């Protein structure tokens, strides 16, 4: 990978880590979206506890992962809520980055190498195990690689 690509990747990772580690602590604590729609029909107090009415949020139950180390946007065992939230965000970014990088590494393009140990002279990759030379002008209909005049001219200019 080029140096410029590495710099872009490192910069993006740094921005994501800063957002997850610092800015996430300043997110609104008031429910919106799905949480807000589930509270319609209920009366809530200042701490967002349901004190009356009837709404779907009253049937809410804890999920299976409620006791996991990263439940509720924090790290269990860290007493400072600012550090706990920031640390969980940073861990989430790093795990997501590692999974994504691993996936891209598994799916990366690998260079094709001819089976006979030679390389093409015109920049094309042979598909039938043969290597085209300057005199070859086969077409796909003949079963060989297609070689255009432009590709041959560039190969001649490079040599």
N, C-alpha and C positions, 0 to 999 in steps of 0.2 A: 504494500500500500504506500502511496506517496506521502511525503512529509506533510503536505497541505491537508490531506485527508485525515491524518492522525491528529493534527492540530484542531481541525473542525470537530472531530469526534471527542477529543478531550475537552474542548470548550463547551460542547453540548452537555457532556456528562457533568462538568463543573456547574453549569447553570441549573441543571436538574437537581443536583445535590444541594445547592444553595436554596432553591425554591422549596424543596422537600424538608430541609433541615431548619430553615429560619422562617420563611414566609408562611409556611403551613400553620405556624402558631398564631397567626393573625387572621385566620379564616373565621367566618361568622359562626357563632355557636347556636344561633337561632335556626330552627328547622326550615327547610325550603323544599321545593319539589315534592317527592314522594312522601317525606315525613309530614309536610304541611297538609297535603291532601288527606292523609290518614287521620289527621286530627280534626277534620271538619265534622262538626256536630258535637264536639266536646268542649268543655270549658277547662282551660289550663291556668295554673298560677304562674308567678314570676319565674319559677324554676322549671317550667315546662312539665309539671306533673299534672295529670288529669284529675280534676276535682269534681267533675259532673258531666252530664250529658251522655250521649251514646255515639261512639265512632269506632271504625275498624282498628284503631291503635290500641284499644282496650284488650284485644285478643293477642297482642304481640307477646311472643315468648323468646327466651334466650335461645341462641343457636348452639350447635354442637361445639363450636370453637371458642366459646365465651371464656374458657380458661387457658387459651393459648397464650404464648409469650407476647404476641403483637396484637391482642384484641383491643378494640375500642381506641384505635389510633394512638397507642402508646406502648411502651415497653414495660412489662410487668416487673416489679422490683425496683424501678427507678422512681424515687419519691418526688423529684422536681418535675412538674407537669410540662414545663417548657422544654426541658432536656428530653423527657420521655417522648413527647410528640415529635420533636426534631429527629431524635435517634430512630424512631420507627419509620419516619419518612426516608431518612438516609438509607436504612437497611432495605426498605422497599425498592428504592431506586437501584441500589447495587444488585439486588437479587434479580430485578427485571432486566437490568443491563446484562448480567451474566447469562441469563436464559436467552436473551436476544442475540448476544454475541456468539453463544454456543450454537444456536440455530443457524446463524449466518455462516459460521465456520463449517458446519456440517454440509450446508447447501452451496458452498462456494464453488466457483468454476475452477476446474483444474485444467491445466494446459494439456492439449492432446499431443501425444508423442507417436510418431509413426512406428509401426511394428518392425520395419526393416532397419531402423536406426538412422535413416537419412531424414533430412528436412527439405521441405519444398523451397524452390528458388524464387518463386513468384509471389510469396506471401499467402498463398492459399493452403488449406489443409486438405490433403488427399483423403478421399472417403473410401477408396478401394485398396489401400495399402501400397499404391504406386506413388512415385514422386515425379511430378511434372518437371520437364526441363524446358529450356528456351525454345526448342524446336517443336514441342508438343502443342497441338491445337485441337485437342479432343473436346467433344461436347458432351453434355449430360446424356444425350440420346445414344452416344456410343459407349456409355458406361464409365467414362473417365471424368476427371474434374474439368469444369469449365474454366478456360483461361481467356481473359479479355486482352485486347491489344493494350489498353491503358495499364493493366497490371504488369504485362510484360515490359512496357516502356519504363515503368517505375523500377522494376527489378534491374533492367539494363542500366539505368541511370545511377542506381545505387552501387553497381559493381565497377 
